[in-house]
């Protein structure tokens, strides 16, 4: 049996805009997904037949790895809320790819896993997916994804995808976050599901109809660059302020919900900054704070579910084989 783990992620800046080549900055979180695979008589997921509609990522990975005739049983144990903007499908794809590759004696290099998992994610998101979630889950730490890194991060690899808008290329890089005074991140789950494919398609439709909304995406790109400068110098108050402004842009794109607004308003007095994280329309908000217990308490008292995570967490790995 092979057991692999991959963490979820929180996007500090740049969700949605990154799909169109603008930069995004994300960190791995302290919770993730474990995948266990073992030989079996047929392909199963949690003892049920592998179904392409229910498990598009896994089905794509099985085909991609040419494993259709080498059936295995897949079991999944997740600490992430599903459909909540925490990158659960990316973490599942990365952990499954690592486990499948290990079982075949192939490369378990995090970059290879990130590239393959990105393709799986794109397949499940109707052809539109940036490599942000999969790269962050695979590499861990703090990851920057952009059409052109231009010195904003240490380059690691390039990702390419054939999207409905044409071929997209992204640079993927890493930023070393080693400061003594790092704040924590608190994620607050609104309880409503967030469907990435649906929200990404909604934004695509919105900007094709309304040029003003396209400007919001461009502004998110500029804010992300400002946030990244602040992040790299450990200017946490500036990081938080940039998160707040980013949230306003995401809200203007129709990506927030009344519950997400309630959670964000509740944590603001105890946070450096707060915003939705991930695709929105439900799912999670995040806060950057030196008072994580208080922020978690405010989230829970407002009806959300809170997760506290440090700003630096390791990436995906094989746990046993
Ligand atoms: C989802 O976690 C982040 C989005 O930007 C989609 C993507 O990058 O593929 C909304």
Boltz pocket constraint, residues with backbone or C-beta under 6 A from the ligand:
constraints:
  - pocket:
      binder: B
      contacts: [[A, 11], [A, 14], [A, 15], [A, 16], [A, 17], [A, 18], [A, 19], [A, 85], [A, 87], [A, 128], [A, 129], [A, 130], [A, 131], [A, 132], [A, 133], [A, 196], [A, 200], [A, 277], [A, 278], [A, 279]]
      max_distance: 6.0
